[in-house]
Structure formats: C-alpha cells, structure tokens
Amino acid sequence: MHSRVLRGAVAALVTCMIAGALATSAGAAGSATAPCRGSANLCEATFSLAGGASNKRLTVLIPGTNLRLLAVNATPAYVHGAYRLFGGRFTTGGSVYTVNLDAVDSIPAGAKLIMTFGHPSTGLSCGRIGGISFISIFQTGSVRPGSYSCNEARTLVLAWVARFRAHLSVRTVRAGGITFACRLVPRLPQNIECNGGNLRVRFSGPTG
C-alpha cells in the first residue's frame, strides 16, 4: 500500500520541483542535526524521513576532518526516490557537513536516510560497471595488500552478476582470491552487501 502511494507521491514531488513550487520559507524548512557514528575514518549519520520535508537543512557532525560522502541510502527500500538532497558542502575544516532535503509528505514513520562518510584509506566510491551502479568498498580491518581497491570491488560485482544471471546462489561469491558472504539488505540504492577479507562491498543489484 505504502509503495503504491509513494510512487504517486514521487511523481508529484518531481512535478513540484520542476515547477519550483516547493515551499522554501525559513519556517517551513526546519533543520536537524545528527552525529556521524563510527570512527574517525568511517561513520554513518541517520535522519528521519517520516512526514516529508521541504528545504530542510541537515547537519552532520563528523568525528574526522578528511572524510568524504561515500554513499546515501534509505530504508525501507521503497522510499528510495521519494526524496532528494541538494547543496551539500563541508565546513569547519571538514568536520561538519550540511545538505538540504526535500521529501514527499507521505513517507511513513520509521523511514530513515543514511549517509556514509569515510576516509580514502577506509572507504572508496567506485562508480558502476556492467550495468551495476552505486558500488563502494570499505576496509573493516587489516586486509591483504592490494585488495582494498575499486578493482577488487568491481571484480566482485562482476562475479556476483555472473552467478546471478546463471541462476546460481549468490550467498557466497569468490573474487580476487577472497570469499565474500553476500546478502540483501533493506535499503536502497545499495541493496546488496558482501563481506570478506575484512572488506565490505555494497552496490545496487537486481533481486528478481
């Protein structure tokens, strides 16, 4: 039910954006601040999407000063596309990130926006390959030399896709000499997560 309502709401949001009809007054905008929980090298900030937003200012307090935004996801998965972020920037030497949020007002309670930040030494955004997008790789511990790279992430993605298209199990996938345990997670766009060799790879993969 929610997914059908949201599809219509997403279309309405796009129409409003194009027409410039979204409210932008200071009173309507509002703001929210959240800490980025994790370490000085890798952390996540979570904001509520419930009830929507119009030009709402989100502020993330980051424990490090050299991090970058690696990924943005929403949960439950069906609210992906019912919001947009714009005007993001780092300030205060990189320890504060601000961005504006628009979201449709029919988003239900419990819906969350998750922003992942990381240092280049622990998180990389790796683009797309073979029709699979939103690829990122994270280092969760000591790794084999050379394995922490976008090349490793893309090799895994291609191996996962090959097994998926061959109708083989994708719970375990071996790539670059590393065995990864993969699973579907309830967030979008990065709905597939694979862990192995102290590496975590996330990407947007098919499910049917």
Summary of the structure (lengths in Angstrom):
residues: 208
radius of gyration: 18.2
end to end distance: 20.3
largest distance: 55.2
contacts: 646
relative contact order: 0.15
helix: 21%
strand: 45%
